[in-house]
């Protein structure tokens, strides 16, 4: 159970980081789009400048739709929330005196299913936070 608790702790932290990064990216995309539309309607641009501005708006909208940024944001948010729940439950089960093997296997299966239904966590993010996460987990 300790391995499961540690793994879900790491997953919860990393998924929350990815969620934060994607929320900033979504915010920037929305701000660029809205400001571009505002610029297009507020100022007297020439025909070629409006054409360039429209291309910028289309590129941003295409990126938003084709890269599934919002879908990934929701998937990582779900992963962070559910791994946090599994972490708390696994920590509770680990401190239990008479732990039944079925309970441990059920939590492992829930976590495995969660990981299988979620996008993979970026390895570079894990490598960057690995030591700090290890210290934070051992300090709990």
C-alpha positions, 0 to 999 in steps of 0.5 A: 500500500505504501508504494501505491500511496507514493505513486498516487502522491506523485501522480497527483502532484504532476497532474496538478502541475500539468493542469496549471500549465495548460490553464495558463496556456488556455488563458493566453490563447483566449487573451490573444484571440480576444485582444486580436478581435478587439484590435480588429474592431477598434482601430482603422487598419488597412486591408492587408493589416486586417488580413494579417490579424485574421490569420493570427486569429485563425492560427490561434483558433486552429491550435486550440481546436487541433491540439485538444488543449482544453480536452487535455486540461480536463483530462489532467484535472480529472487525473489530479482529482481522482489520484488525490482521492486514491492517495488519501484512501491508500494512506488510510488503508496503509495504516489499517491493522487488518488490511484485506488483500481484496481492498489493496487490490481494488485500490491498485486496480482503480489506480491502474484504470485511472492511469490507463484512461488518462494521457501520459504525464510528461517525463521531463516534468517528473524528472524535474520534480523527482527529488523534491517530490521524494523529499516531500513524500518522505516528510509526510 
